[in-house]
Amino acid sequence: MSAAQAPDRTNGTQPYIVCDNLVKIYKTEDLEVVALQGLDLEVQRGEMMAIIGNSGSGKSSLLNVLGGLDRPTAGQCRVGDLDILQASESDLVDYKRHHVGFVWQQSSRNLVPYLTAFENVRLPMLFGNMRKASDRAKSLLRAVGLEDRMHHRLSQLSGGQQQRVAIAISLANDPDLLLADEPTGEVDTQTAGQIYDILRYLNRERGLTIIIVSHDRNIARQVERVVAIRDGRTSTETVRRVSIHEDGEDHTHDEFVIVDDTGRLQVPQEMLDQLSIRGRAFVDIEGDGIVIRSGTSGISTVAASSEAADDESDGDEPPSPPPNEPVIPARVELAAPVIPGRSRPPRPAARPPRPAPKPPVRTQQEHIPDEHRPFAPPSEGSASND
């Protein structure tokens, strides 16, 4: 397909690839790994874009789902008219044979070591029963700049030349989509530039949709759009903007955060670290934007403003507690009077202990009945009648 026949890439066209709330879980006997956690992505037909992320972020898992190698666990993944989740096995086989091509980082996954470059490129055409396989293989090797090396074995080719053979193999069955997983990971910078030039040529001249997975953020200089994945979700999107003037072209990049249908977004980690935002945060509207502040700094600001208001007040009313803080009742204690010159209040003087009450003294007469008292002897201490 020539450049004049290249499909429209404006936002008004129907996206060629749509991932909506995509989930992929890998299960073993006693372990589940959630690789994709509700990922959203749209790619236009004929676009050349990149997906970046750290190891374990889910970018390779996304590539396997887009290529039909793995089925998603939940959500939607559509490539053209094919629903990857609901497609039958025969539909997936046809899709992998005729509609998608792969370029892997390791050359051992792309090439058969005992075949020449020409034989490697022609091999998938023979399995696909394509006519004029030899002529097409020569044409593809010519397109990647290996016309004079097509009959050399892999041991006679450099790493960059082997990767260019892999690109030719991925185009053998004339796919609509090319997926490249770290295609420049094992080559030097100069060779990587040559590989990107070939991919841009194929994208421009053949209208090929290309998705490149990488961990290198500098790939933004090579493609039109970069989508960053973090923890199985799309985090940010960087779009290259070209300004044309008399002195030439200026390339600038605009970075956007991705907001999904439920309002979730991922703030870049470096911004969170710079502002020490952890856990809870304050979100407010200021003008035409949304401002996110650290929850800790917000409480400090409220407390400081409350203290300033207390200084200006007459002190009749107690200060109100900051928001989201529990109200703790004050404890009232009665303190002893403090005598000037003494560091501690005086202790009260000790009182003498009260004497124990004495039992009542009973005389002998109290134990004698009344009718016997005239005959009883006189008690001690009583006066004698004699």
C-alpha positions in Angstrom: 0.0 0.0 0.0 1.5 3.3 -1.0 1.6 6.4 1.1 -1.3 7.9 -0.8 -3.4 4.9 -0.1 -2.5 4.8 3.6 -5.6 4.7 5.8 -6.8 7.7 7.7 -5.3 7.9 11.2 -7.4 10.7 12.6 -9.4 10.3 15.8 -12.6 10.2 13.9 -11.9 6.7 12.5 -13.0 3.5 14.2 -10.1 2.2 16.3 -8.4 -0.9 14.9 -7.5 -2.3 18.3 -9.7 -1.8 21.4 -8.9 -3.1 24.9 -11.6 -2.3 27.4 -11.1 -3.2 31.1 -8.8 -6.1 30.0 -7.8 -8.6 32.7 -5.3 -11.4 32.3 -4.6 -13.9 35.2 -2.0 -16.6 35.0 -2.9 -19.6 37.3 -0.8 -22.4 38.6 -1.6 -25.1 41.1 -1.2 -22.9 44.1 -0.6 -19.4 42.7 -2.4 -16.7 40.7 -0.6 -13.8 39.0 -2.7 -10.9 37.9 -0.7 -9.5 34.9 -3.4 -7.1 33.5 -5.7 -5.3 35.9 -8.4 -3.6 33.9 -6.2 -2.2 31.1 -7.7 0.2 28.5 -6.1 0.9 25.1 -7.1 2.1 21.6 -4.9 1.9 18.5 -5.8 3.4 15.2 -5.2 1.4 12.0 -1.9 2.3 10.4 -0.4 3.7 13.6 3.1 3.1 14.8 3.2 3.3 18.6 5.1 1.9 21.6 4.2 0.4 24.9 6.7 0.9 27.7 6.9 -0.2 31.3 9.2 -1.8 33.9 9.6 -5.6 34.2 6.4 -7.2 35.5 4.2 -4.3 34.4 2.2 -6.4 32.0 3.4 -5.1 28.6 4.5 -8.6 27.3 1.3 -10.1 28.6 -0.6 -7.5 26.6 1.4 -8.4 23.5 0.6 -12.0 23.8 -3.1 -11.3 24.1 -3.0 -9.0 21.1 -1.2 -11.7 19.1 -3.7 -14.4 19.9 -1.2 -16.4 21.9 -3.1 -16.0 25.2 -6.8 -15.5 25.8 -7.8 -12.7 28.2 -9.4 -13.7 31.5 -12.0 -10.9 31.4 -12.8 -7.7 29.6 -12.7 -7.0 25.9 -9.9 -7.3 23.4 -10.8 -6.6 19.8 -8.5 -6.5 16.8 -10.3 -5.5 13.7 -13.5 -7.6 13.6 -12.0 -10.4 15.8 -12.9 -10.7 19.5 -9.9 -12.4 21.0 -11.9 -13.5 24.1 -14.9 -15.1 22.2 -13.0 -16.3 19.1 -12.9 -20.0 18.3 -9.7 -21.9 18.0 -9.9 -22.1 14.2 -10.4 -18.3 14.1 -7.4 -17.7 16.2 -5.2 -20.0 14.0 -6.3 -18.1 10.9 -5.6 -14.8 12.7 -2.1 -15.8 13.7 -1.3 -17.2 10.2 -2.5 -14.3 8.1 -3.2 -11.2 10.1 -0.4 -10.7 12.7 3.4 -10.9 12.7 5.8 -11.2 15.5 9.4 -10.0 16.1 11.0 -11.3 19.3 14.0 -10.0 21.1 15.8 -13.3 21.1 16.8 -14.3 17.5 16.4 -18.0 18.5 12.6 -17.5 18.6 12.5 -15.9 15.2 14.9 -17.9 13.1 15.9 -21.5 12.3 19.7 -21.6 12.8 20.6 -24.1 10.0 18.7 -22.3 7.3 19.9 -19.3 5.2 18.2 -15.9 5.5 16.2 -16.6 2.3 15.1 -20.0 3.5 14.0 -18.6 6.8 11.8 -16.0 5.1 10.3 -18.4 2.6 9.5 -21.1 5.2 6.2 -19.5 6.6 5.0 -18.9 3.1 5.3 -22.6 2.3 3.2 -23.5 5.3 0.6 -20.9 4.2 0.6 -22.2 0.6 1.4 -18.8 -0.8 2.1 -18.5 -4.4 5.5 -17.1 -5.7 7.0 -17.6 -2.2 10.5 -17.3 -3.6 9.9 -14.0 -5.3 8.2 -12.5 -2.2 11.0 -13.7 0.1 13.6 -11.9 -2.1 11.4 -8.8 -2.2 11.2 -8.7 1.7 14.9 -9.2 2.2 15.5 -6.4 -0.3 13.1 -4.2 1.7 15.1 -4.7 4.9 18.4 -4.1 3.1 19.7 -7.7 2.9 19.6 -8.4 -0.8 23.3 -9.2 -0.9 23.2 -11.4 2.3 20.1 -13.5 1.6 22.0 -16.8 1.0 24.1 -16.5 4.1 23.5 -18.6 7.2 22.8 -17.1 10.5 26.3 -17.7 11.8 27.5 -15.4 9.0 25.1 -12.6 10.0 25.5 -9.9 12.7 22.9 -9.4 15.4 21.4 -6.5 13.6 21.2 -8.4 10.3 19.6 -11.3 12.1 16.9 -9.0 13.5 16.3 -7.6 10.0 15.7 -11.1 8.8 13.3 -11.6 11.7 11.4 -8.5 10.5 11.2 -9.9 7.0 9.9 -13.2 8.4 7.1 -11.4 10.3 6.0 -9.8 7.0 6.0 -13.1 5.1 2.2 -13.6 5.1 1.4 -9.9 4.6 -0.1 -9.2 8.0 -2.1 -6.2 9.0 -0.5 -5.9 12.5 3.2 -6.2 13.5 4.0 -6.8 17.2 7.7 -6.3 18.2 8.8 -7.3 21.6 12.1 -5.5 22.4 13.3 -5.7 18.8 16.5 -3.6 19.6 17.3 -5.1 22.9 20.3 -7.1 21.8 21.9 -4.6 19.3 23.9 -1.4 19.5 22.5 2.1 19.2 23.5 2.5 15.5 21.9 -0.8 14.5 18.8 0.0 16.6 18.4 3.2 14.6 18.5 1.2 11.4 15.8 -1.2 12.6 13.6 1.8 13.6 14.1 3.3 10.1 13.0 0.0 8.5 9.9 -0.1 10.8 9.0 3.5 9.9 9.4 2.7 6.2 7.0 -0.3 6.5 4.5 1.8 8.4 4.6 4.6 6.0 4.7 2.7 2.7 2.6 -0.3 3.5 0.2 1.2 6.0 1.3 -1.4 8.5 0.0 -1.1 12.1 3.1 -1.5 14.4 3.2 -1.9 18.2 6.6 -2.0 19.8 7.1 -3.1 23.4 10.1 -1.6 25.2 11.5 -0.5 28.6 13.4 2.4 27.1 11.6 5.7 27.4 13.8 7.2 24.7 11.7 5.3 22.2 9.4 8.3 22.2 11.8 9.8 19.6 11.1 7.0 17.2 7.3 6.6 17.3 4.2 8.8 17.2 2.8 7.8 20.5 4.0 6.0 23.7 1.7 4.4 26.2 3.2 3.6 29.6 1.9 0.6 31.6 2.2 0.3 35.4 0.8 -2.5 37.5 -1.2 -3.9 34.7 -3.0 -0.6 33.8 -2.3 2.2 31.3 -0.7 5.0 33.2 0.4 7.8 30.9 0.4 8.6 27.2 3.0 10.6 25.4 2.2 12.1 22.0 4.9 13.6 19.7 4.0 17.0 18.2 5.9 18.3 15.2 6.2 22.0 14.6 7.3 23.1 11.1 8.9 26.5 10.5 11.5 28.1 8.3 14.5 26.7 10.1 13.2 23.1 10.0 11.1 20.9 12.3 10.8 20.9 16.1 9.7 17.8 17.9 8.0 18.2 21.3 6.2 15.6 23.4 3.0 16.1 25.4 2.4 13.7 28.3 -1.1 12.8 29.4 -2.5 10.7 32.2 -5.2 8.1 31.2 -8.6 8.4 32.9 -10.8 5.3 32.5 -14.6 5.1 32.5 -14.7 4.9 36.3 -12.6 8.0 36.9 -9.4 6.1 37.8 -6.0 7.4 36.9 -2.4 6.8 37.7 -0.3 9.8 38.7 3.4 9.4 37.6 5.5 7.9 40.4 8.1 10.6 40.3 5.4 13.2 41.0 4.1 11.2 44.0 7.7 10.8 45.3 8.5 14.5 44.9 5.4 15.6 46.8 5.5 12.7 49.3 1.9 11.7 48.5 1.1 8.4 50.2 -2.3 6.9 51.1 -4.9 9.6 51.4 -4.8 12.8 49.4 -6.9 15.9 49.0 -8.5 16.5 45.6 -10.0 19.9 44.8 -11.0 22.0 41.8 -9.1 25.2 41.2 -10.1 27.1 38.1 -10.3 24.7 35.1 -8.0 22.0 36.8 -8.0 19.4 39.5 -5.4 19.8 42.2 -4.1 16.8 44.3 -2.4 17.5 47.6 -0.8 15.3 50.2 -3.3 14.4 53.0 -0.6 15.0 55.6 0.3 18.5 54.3 -3.3 19.4 54.0 -4.0 18.6 57.7 -0.9 20.6 58.7 -2.2 23.5 56.7 -5.6 23.4 58.4 -4.0 23.1 61.8 -1.8 26.1 61.2 -4.7 28.2 60.0 -6.7 27.2 63.1 -3.8 28.3 65.3 -3.6 31.6 63.5 -7.4 32.1 64.0 -7.0 31.3 67.7 -4.4 34.1 68.1 -6.8 36.6 66.6 -9.8 35.5 68.7 -10.5 36.7 72.2 -10.2 33.3 73.7 -13.8 32.9 74.7 -14.5 29.9 72.5 -12.3 26.8 72.3 -10.7 26.1 68.9 -12.5 23.7 66.6 -10.6 20.4 65.8 -9.2 19.9 62.2 -11.4 18.0 59.8 -11.3 14.2 59.9 -9.8 14.3 63.4 -11.6 12.6 66.4 -12.8 15.0 69.2 -11.1 14.1 72.5 -12.9 15.4 75.6 -10.7 17.5 77.9 -9.6 16.1 81.2 -10.3 18.3 84.2 -7.9 18.1 87.2 -7.9 20.1 90.4 -4.5 21.2 91.3 -3.3 22.2 94.8 -2.3 25.9 95.4 1.3 26.7 94.7 3.2 28.6 97.3 5.7 31.1 95.8 9.3 29.9 96.2 8.5 26.3 96.3 8.8 23.9 93.4 6.0 21.6 94.6 2.7 22.3 96.2 2.7 21.5 100.0 1.4 18.2 101.1 -1.5 18.3 103.7 -0.4 17.7 107.3 -0.9 14.2 108.6 -3.7 13.9 111.1 -3.2 11.8 114.3 -4.9 8.5 114.3 -8.1 8.2 116.2 -8.0 6.0 119.3 -10.0 2.9 119.1 -13.3 3.0 121.1 -13.1 1.3 124.5 -15.6 -1.5 125.3 -18.1 -0.5 128.0 -17.2 -1.5 131.5 -19.8 -3.6 133.1 -20.0 -4.0 136.9 -20.9 -7.2 138.6 -24.3 -5.8 139.7 -25.4 -5.5 136.0 -25.2 -9.3 135.7 -27.5 -10.0 138.8 -31.3 -10.2 138.3 -33.3 -7.6 140.1 -35.0 -10.1 142.5 -31.6 -11.3 143.7 -30.0 -7.9 144.2 -30.9 -7.6 147.9 -29.1 -10.8 148.7 -26.0 -10.0 146.5 -22.6 -8.9 148.0 -21.7 -5.3 147.5 -19.6 -4.6 144.3 -16.0 -3.3 144.4 -15.7 0.3 145.1 -19.1 0.6 146.7 -19.5 2.0 150.3 -19.9 -0.4 153.1 -23.0 -0.2 155.5 -20.9 -1.2 158.4 
